Amino acid sequence: MQVYKLKGTVDRFGNLIIKEPIQLPPGEVEVRLQSIESVDTSASKIEMDMTKPDRQVECSVPILKEWLELTEPAPPDFDDDQAKWDYLKEKYNL
């Protein structure tokens, strides 16, 4: 089964207009539509970059280092012993 990704528009009468020519053999097709929101992604990306500072992590494994830099740090009031105890209470119905 071949899959094609095309862009098009829907006119005021509800007709789908595909702007790109495509060579398809005759037969039935399944159509899935996804609307595209016209949001300026460059402006929103700049805002996200400004709100989230770069995090530096010490790790010898490069892929783990990249992943850890993308994660959020634990809040300062986080108690790991309490989190473990809550998990065990839930797991063993204590």
KEFI-902605 format. One record per residue: residue number from 0; residue in one letter; y negated, x negated, z of N, C-alpha, C, CB in turn. Coordinates in nm, 2 decimals, decimal comma, padded with zeros to 4 digits. Glycine has a CB too. Layout:
N
+-----+------+--------+--------+--------+--------+--------+--------+--------+--------+--------+--------+--------+--------+
! pos ! code !     nY !     nX !     nZ !    caY !    caX !    caZ !     cY !     cX !     cZ !    cbY !    cbX !    cbZ !
+-----+------+--------+--------+--------+--------+--------+--------+--------+--------+--------+--------+--------+--------+
! NUM !    a !      Y !      X !      Z !      Y !      X !      Z !      Y !      X !      Z !      Y !      X !      Z !
...
+-----+------+--------+--------+--------+--------+--------+--------+--------+--------+--------+--------+--------+--------+
REM end
This chain:
94
+-----+------+--------+--------+--------+--------+--------+--------+--------+--------+--------+--------+--------+--------+
! pos ! code !     nY !     nX !     nZ !    caY !    caX !    caZ !     cY !     cX !     cZ !    cbY !    cbX !    cbZ !
+-----+------+--------+--------+--------+--------+--------+--------+--------+--------+--------+--------+--------+--------+
!   0 !    m !  00,12 ! -00,08 !  00,00 !  00,00 !  00,00 !  00,00 ! -00,12 ! -00,09 !  00,00 !  00,00 !  00,10 !  00,12 !
!   1 !    q ! -00,21 ! -00,07 ! -00,09 ! -00,33 ! -00,14 ! -00,10 ! -00,44 ! -00,07 ! -00,03 ! -00,37 ! -00,17 ! -00,25 !
!   2 !    v ! -00,53 ! -00,14 !  00,04 ! -00,64 ! -00,09 !  00,11 ! -00,77 ! -00,14 !  00,05 ! -00,63 ! -00,12 !  00,26 !
!   3 !    y ! -00,87 ! -00,05 !  00,03 ! -01,00 ! -00,09 ! -00,02 ! -01,10 ! -00,05 !  00,08 ! -01,02 ! -00,02 ! -00,16 !
!   4 !    k ! -01,20 ! -00,13 !  00,09 ! -01,32 ! -00,10 !  00,17 ! -01,44 ! -00,09 !  00,08 ! -01,34 ! -00,21 !  00,29 !
!   5 !    l ! -01,50 !  00,02 !  00,08 ! -01,61 !  00,05 ! -00,01 ! -01,72 !  00,11 !  00,06 ! -01,57 !  00,14 ! -00,13 !
!   6 !    k ! -01,84 !  00,09 !  00,01 ! -01,96 !  00,15 !  00,07 ! -02,01 !  00,26 ! -00,02 ! -02,07 !  00,05 !  00,10 !
!   7 !    g ! -02,06 !  00,37 !  00,03 ! -02,11 !  00,48 ! -00,05 ! -02,21 !  00,56 !  00,03 ! -02,00 !  00,56 ! -00,10 !
!   8 !    t ! -02,25 !  00,67 ! -00,02 ! -02,34 !  00,76 !  00,04 ! -02,29 !  00,90 !  00,02 ! -02,48 !  00,74 ! -00,01 !
!   9 !    v ! -02,34 !  00,99 !  00,11 ! -02,31 !  01,13 !  00,10 ! -02,45 !  01,20 !  00,06 ! -02,25 !  01,20 !  00,23 !
!  10 !    d ! -02,45 !  01,27 ! -00,05 ! -02,57 !  01,33 ! -00,10 ! -02,60 !  01,46 ! -00,02 ! -02,56 !  01,36 ! -00,25 !
!  11 !    r ! -02,71 !  01,53 ! -00,05 ! -02,75 !  01,64 !  00,02 ! -02,66 !  01,76 !  00,01 ! -02,89 !  01,68 ! -00,02 !
!  12 !    f ! -02,57 !  01,76 ! -00,10 ! -02,47 !  01,87 ! -00,12 ! -02,34 !  01,84 ! -00,05 ! -02,45 !  01,89 ! -00,27 !
!  13 !    g ! -02,33 !  01,72 !  00,01 ! -02,20 !  01,68 !  00,08 ! -02,10 !  01,61 ! -00,01 ! -02,14 !  01,81 !  00,13 !
!  14 !    n ! -02,14 !  01,56 ! -00,13 ! -02,06 !  01,49 ! -00,22 ! -02,06 !  01,34 ! -00,18 ! -02,10 !  01,51 ! -00,36 !
!  15 !    l ! -01,94 !  01,28 ! -00,18 ! -01,93 !  01,14 ! -00,15 ! -01,96 !  01,06 ! -00,28 ! -01,79 !  01,10 ! -00,09 !
!  16 !    i ! -02,05 !  00,97 ! -00,28 ! -02,08 !  00,89 ! -00,40 ! -02,05 !  00,74 ! -00,36 ! -02,23 !  00,90 ! -00,44 !
!  17 !    i ! -01,95 !  00,69 ! -00,44 ! -01,91 !  00,55 ! -00,42 ! -01,98 !  00,47 ! -00,53 ! -01,76 !  00,53 ! -00,43 !
!  18 !    k ! -02,06 !  00,37 ! -00,49 ! -02,14 !  00,29 ! -00,58 ! -02,07 !  00,18 ! -00,65 ! -02,26 !  00,23 ! -00,50 !
!  19 !    e ! -01,95 !  00,14 ! -00,60 ! -01,88 !  00,03 ! -00,66 ! -01,77 !  00,08 ! -00,75 ! -01,82 ! -00,06 ! -00,55 !
!  20 !    p ! -01,75 !  00,02 ! -00,87 ! -01,64 !  00,07 ! -00,95 ! -01,51 !  00,01 ! -00,90 ! -01,66 !  00,02 ! -01,10 !
!  21 !    i ! -01,41 !  00,09 ! -00,91 ! -01,28 !  00,05 ! -00,86 ! -01,17 !  00,10 ! -00,95 ! -01,25 !  00,11 ! -00,72 !
!  22 !    q ! -01,07 !  00,01 ! -00,97 ! -00,96 !  00,05 ! -01,06 ! -00,84 !  00,09 ! -00,98 ! -00,92 ! -00,08 ! -01,15 !
!  23 !    l ! -00,82 !  00,23 ! -00,97 ! -00,71 !  00,29 ! -00,90 ! -00,62 !  00,36 ! -00,99 ! -00,76 !  00,38 ! -00,79 !
!  24 !    p ! -00,49 !  00,35 ! -00,97 ! -00,40 !  00,43 ! -01,05 ! -00,41 !  00,58 ! -01,01 ! -00,25 !  00,39 ! -01,04 !
!  25 !    p ! -00,38 !  00,67 ! -01,10 ! -00,39 !  00,82 ! -01,07 ! -00,29 !  00,85 ! -00,96 ! -00,36 !  00,90 ! -01,19 !
!  26 !    g ! -00,33 !  00,94 ! -00,87 ! -00,25 !  00,99 ! -00,76 ! -00,33 !  01,03 ! -00,64 ! -00,15 !  00,88 ! -00,72 !
!  27 !    e ! -00,26 !  01,07 ! -00,53 ! -00,33 !  01,11 ! -00,41 ! -00,38 !  00,98 ! -00,33 ! -00,24 !  01,20 ! -00,33 !
!  28 !    v ! -00,49 !  01,00 ! -00,26 ! -00,54 !  00,89 ! -00,18 ! -00,58 !  00,95 ! -00,04 ! -00,66 !  00,82 ! -00,24 !
!  29 !    e ! -00,58 !  00,87 !  00,06 ! -00,63 !  00,91 !  00,19 ! -00,77 !  00,85 !  00,21 ! -00,53 !  00,87 !  00,30 !
!  30 !    v ! -00,86 !  00,93 !  00,25 ! -01,00 !  00,88 !  00,27 ! -01,04 !  00,89 !  00,41 ! -01,10 !  00,96 !  00,18 !
!  31 !    r ! -01,09 !  00,78 !  00,47 ! -01,14 !  00,77 !  00,60 ! -01,29 !  00,73 !  00,59 ! -01,06 !  00,67 !  00,69 !
!  32 !    l ! -01,37 !  00,81 !  00,66 ! -01,51 !  00,78 !  00,65 ! -01,57 !  00,74 !  00,79 ! -01,59 !  00,91 !  00,61 !
!  33 !    q ! -01,66 !  00,65 !  00,79 ! -01,73 !  00,60 !  00,91 ! -01,87 !  00,59 !  00,88 ! -01,67 !  00,46 !  00,96 !
!  34 !    s ! -01,95 !  00,66 !  00,95 ! -02,10 !  00,66 !  00,93 ! -02,15 !  00,53 !  00,98 ! -02,17 !  00,78 !  00,99 !
!  35 !    i ! -02,25 !  00,48 !  00,91 ! -02,32 !  00,35 !  00,94 ! -02,45 !  00,38 !  01,00 ! -02,33 !  00,25 !  00,82 !
!  36 !    e ! -02,47 !  00,33 !  01,13 ! -02,60 !  00,35 !  01,19 ! -02,70 !  00,24 !  01,14 ! -02,59 !  00,35 !  01,34 !
!  37 !    s ! -02,82 !  00,28 !  01,10 ! -02,91 !  00,18 !  01,06 ! -02,99 !  00,13 !  01,17 ! -03,00 !  00,25 !  00,95 !
!  38 !    v ! -02,93 !  00,04 !  01,25 ! -03,00 ! -00,02 !  01,36 ! -03,03 ! -00,16 !  01,33 ! -02,92 !  00,00 !  01,49 !
!  39 !    d ! -03,14 ! -00,21 !  01,36 ! -03,17 ! -00,35 !  01,33 ! -03,09 ! -00,44 !  01,43 ! -03,33 ! -00,38 !  01,35 !
!  40 !    t ! -02,98 ! -00,49 !  01,39 ! -02,89 ! -00,57 !  01,47 ! -02,95 ! -00,70 !  01,51 ! -02,76 ! -00,59 !  01,41 !
!  41 !    s ! -03,04 ! -00,76 !  01,43 ! -03,10 ! -00,89 !  01,47 ! -03,19 ! -00,88 !  01,59 ! -03,18 ! -00,95 !  01,35 !
!  42 !    a ! -03,26 ! -00,77 !  01,60 ! -03,35 ! -00,75 !  01,72 ! -03,27 ! -00,72 !  01,84 ! -03,44 ! -00,63 !  01,70 !
!  43 !    s ! -03,16 ! -00,64 !  01,83 ! -03,08 ! -00,62 !  01,95 ! -03,00 ! -00,74 !  01,99 ! -02,98 ! -00,50 !  01,92 !
!  44 !    k ! -02,96 ! -00,82 !  01,90 ! -02,89 ! -00,95 !  01,93 ! -02,98 ! -01,04 !  02,00 ! -02,83 ! -01,01 !  01,80 !
!  45 !    i ! -03,11 ! -01,05 !  01,96 ! -03,20 ! -01,14 !  02,03 ! -03,22 ! -01,09 !  02,17 ! -03,34 ! -01,14 !  01,96 !
!  46 !    e ! -03,23 ! -00,96 !  02,20 ! -03,25 ! -00,91 !  02,33 ! -03,13 ! -00,94 !  02,42 ! -03,27 ! -00,76 !  02,33 !
!  47 !    m ! -03,01 ! -00,93 !  02,36 ! -02,89 ! -00,96 !  02,44 ! -02,88 ! -01,11 !  02,47 ! -02,76 ! -00,92 !  02,36 !
!  48 !    d ! -02,92 ! -01,19 !  02,38 ! -02,92 ! -01,34 !  02,41 ! -03,02 ! -01,37 !  02,51 ! -02,95 ! -01,41 !  02,28 !
!  49 !    m ! -03,14 ! -01,30 !  02,52 ! -03,24 ! -01,33 !  02,62 ! -03,20 ! -01,29 !  02,76 ! -03,37 ! -01,27 !  02,58 !
!  50 !    t ! -03,12 ! -01,18 !  02,77 ! -03,09 ! -01,12 !  02,90 ! -02,97 ! -01,20 !  02,96 ! -03,05 ! -00,98 !  02,89 !
!  51 !    k ! -02,89 ! -01,26 !  02,88 ! -02,77 ! -01,33 !  02,93 ! -02,78 ! -01,48 !  02,91 ! -02,64 ! -01,27 !  02,86 !
!  52 !    p ! -02,80 ! -01,55 !  03,01 ! -02,81 ! -01,70 !  03,00 ! -02,68 ! -01,76 !  02,97 ! -02,87 ! -01,76 !  03,13 !
!  53 !    d ! -02,68 ! -01,88 !  02,90 ! -02,56 ! -01,95 !  02,87 ! -02,49 ! -02,00 !  03,00 ! -02,58 ! -02,06 !  02,77 !
!  54 !    r ! -02,36 ! -01,98 !  03,01 ! -02,29 ! -02,02 !  03,12 ! -02,20 ! -02,15 !  03,09 ! -02,19 ! -01,91 !  03,17 !
!  55 !    q ! -02,22 ! -02,25 !  03,17 ! -02,14 ! -02,37 !  03,15 ! -02,02 ! -02,37 !  03,24 ! -02,23 ! -02,50 !  03,17 !
!  56 !    v ! -01,90 ! -02,40 !  03,18 ! -01,78 ! -02,40 !  03,26 ! -01,71 ! -02,53 !  03,24 ! -01,69 ! -02,28 !  03,22 !
!  57 !    e ! -01,65 ! -02,59 !  03,34 ! -01,57 ! -02,71 !  03,33 ! -01,43 ! -02,67 !  03,31 ! -01,58 ! -02,80 !  03,46 !
!  58 !    c ! -01,37 ! -02,71 !  03,19 ! -01,23 ! -02,68 !  03,16 ! -01,19 ! -02,78 !  03,05 ! -01,22 ! -02,53 !  03,12 !
!  59 !    s ! -01,07 ! -02,83 !  03,07 ! -01,02 ! -02,93 !  02,97 ! -00,96 ! -02,86 !  02,85 ! -00,91 ! -03,02 !  03,04 !
!  60 !    v ! -00,92 ! -02,73 !  02,85 ! -00,87 ! -02,66 !  02,74 ! -00,98 ! -02,59 !  02,67 ! -00,76 ! -02,55 !  02,79 !
!  61 !    p ! -01,01 ! -02,63 !  02,54 ! -01,12 ! -02,58 !  02,47 ! -01,13 ! -02,43 !  02,45 ! -01,13 ! -02,64 !  02,33 !
!  62 !    i ! -01,01 ! -02,36 !  02,42 ! -01,02 ! -02,22 !  02,40 ! -01,04 ! -02,15 !  02,53 ! -00,88 ! -02,17 !  02,34 !
!  63 !    l ! -00,99 ! -02,19 !  02,64 ! -01,02 ! -02,13 !  02,77 ! -01,16 ! -02,15 !  02,81 ! -00,93 ! -02,19 !  02,88 !
!  64 !    k ! -01,22 ! -02,27 !  02,78 ! -01,36 ! -02,29 !  02,81 ! -01,45 ! -02,20 !  02,73 ! -01,40 ! -02,44 !  02,77 !
!  65 !    e ! -01,42 ! -02,17 !  02,60 ! -01,50 ! -02,08 !  02,53 ! -01,49 ! -01,94 !  02,59 ! -01,46 ! -02,08 !  02,38 !
!  66 !    w ! -01,37 ! -01,90 !  02,62 ! -01,35 ! -01,76 !  02,68 ! -01,42 ! -01,75 !  02,81 ! -01,20 ! -01,74 !  02,70 !
!  67 !    l ! -01,41 ! -01,85 !  02,90 ! -01,47 ! -01,84 !  03,03 ! -01,62 ! -01,84 !  03,02 ! -01,43 ! -01,96 !  03,12 !
!  68 !    e ! -01,68 ! -01,91 !  02,92 ! -01,82 ! -01,90 !  02,90 ! -01,87 ! -01,77 !  02,86 ! -01,86 ! -02,01 !  02,80 !
!  69 !    l ! -01,79 ! -01,68 !  02,80 ! -01,82 ! -01,55 !  02,76 ! -01,81 ! -01,45 !  02,88 ! -01,74 ! -01,50 !  02,65 !
!  70 !    t ! -01,74 ! -01,48 !  02,98 ! -01,72 ! -01,39 !  03,09 ! -01,84 ! -01,39 !  03,19 ! -01,59 ! -01,43 !  03,17 !
!  71 !    e ! -01,84 ! -01,29 !  03,27 ! -01,95 ! -01,27 !  03,37 ! -01,90 ! -01,34 !  03,50 ! -01,98 ! -01,12 !  03,40 !
!  72 !    p ! -01,99 ! -01,41 !  03,56 ! -01,95 ! -01,48 !  03,69 ! -01,93 ! -01,37 !  03,80 ! -02,06 ! -01,58 !  03,74 !
!  73 !    a ! -01,85 ! -01,40 !  03,90 ! -01,83 ! -01,31 !  04,01 ! -01,96 ! -01,29 !  04,09 ! -01,71 ! -01,36 !  04,10 !
!  74 !    p ! -01,98 ! -01,17 !  04,14 ! -02,10 ! -01,14 !  04,22 ! -02,10 ! -01,23 !  04,34 ! -02,12 ! -00,99 !  04,25 !
!  75 !    p ! -02,21 ! -01,26 !  04,40 ! -02,22 ! -01,34 !  04,52 ! -02,15 ! -01,28 !  04,64 ! -02,36 ! -01,38 !  04,55 !
!  76 !    d ! -02,15 ! -01,15 !  04,65 ! -02,09 ! -01,08 !  04,76 ! -01,94 ! -01,05 !  04,74 ! -02,16 ! -00,95 !  04,80 !
!  77 !    f ! -01,87 ! -01,10 !  04,64 ! -01,74 ! -01,07 !  04,61 ! -01,64 ! -01,14 !  04,71 ! -01,70 ! -01,12 !  04,46 !
!  78 !    d ! -01,55 ! -01,07 !  04,77 ! -01,46 ! -01,12 !  04,86 ! -01,32 ! -01,12 !  04,80 ! -01,46 ! -01,04 !  05,00 !
!  79 !    d ! -01,27 ! -01,23 !  04,76 ! -01,14 ! -01,23 !  04,69 ! -01,02 ! -01,19 !  04,79 ! -01,11 ! -01,37 !  04,64 !
!  80 !    d ! -01,03 ! -01,22 !  04,91 ! -00,92 ! -01,18 !  05,01 ! -00,92 ! -01,03 !  05,02 ! -00,94 ! -01,24 !  05,15 !
!  81 !    q ! -01,04 ! -00,97 !  05,02 ! -01,04 ! -00,82 !  05,03 ! -00,99 ! -00,76 !  04,90 ! -01,19 ! -00,77 !  05,06 !
!  82 !    a ! -01,02 ! -00,82 !  04,79 ! -00,97 ! -00,77 !  04,66 ! -00,82 ! -00,78 !  04,66 ! -01,03 ! -00,84 !  04,54 !
!  83 !    k ! -00,76 ! -00,89 !  04,70 ! -00,61 ! -00,90 !  04,71 ! -00,55 ! -00,80 !  04,80 ! -00,57 ! -01,04 !  04,76 !
!  84 !    w ! -00,61 ! -00,78 !  04,92 ! -00,56 ! -00,68 !  05,01 ! -00,57 ! -00,54 !  04,95 ! -00,64 ! -00,69 !  05,14 !
!  85 !    d ! -00,68 ! -00,50 !  04,89 ! -00,69 ! -00,37 !  04,82 ! -00,58 ! -00,35 !  04,72 ! -00,83 ! -00,35 !  04,76 !
!  86 !    y ! -00,55 ! -00,46 !  04,64 ! -00,45 ! -00,45 !  04,54 ! -00,31 ! -00,43 !  04,60 ! -00,45 ! -00,58 !  04,45 !
!  87 !    l ! -00,28 ! -00,50 !  04,70 ! -00,15 ! -00,49 !  04,77 ! -00,14 ! -00,35 !  04,84 ! -00,13 ! -00,60 !  04,88 !
!  88 !    k ! -00,24 ! -00,30 !  04,89 ! -00,24 ! -00,17 !  04,95 ! -00,20 ! -00,06 !  04,85 ! -00,37 ! -00,13 !  05,02 !
!  89 !    e ! -00,27 ! -00,08 !  04,73 ! -00,24 !  00,02 !  04,62 ! -00,10 !  00,01 !  04,57 ! -00,35 !  00,01 !  04,51 !
!  90 !    k ! -00,06 ! -00,12 !  04,55 !  00,07 ! -00,14 !  04,49 !  00,19 ! -00,09 !  04,57 !  00,09 ! -00,29 !  04,46 !
!  91 !    y !  00,18 ! -00,12 !  04,71 !  00,29 ! -00,08 !  04,80 !  00,26 !  00,04 !  04,88 !  00,32 ! -00,20 !  04,89 !
!  92 !    n !  00,16 !  00,12 !  04,84 !  00,12 !  00,24 !  04,91 !  00,11 !  00,22 !  05,06 !  00,23 !  00,35 !  04,88 !
!  93 !    l !  00,04 !  00,12 !  05,10 !  00,02 !  00,10 !  05,24 ! -00,10 !  00,18 !  05,30 ! -00,01 ! -00,05 !  05,27 !
+-----+------+--------+--------+--------+--------+--------+--------+--------+--------+--------+--------+--------+--------+
REM end
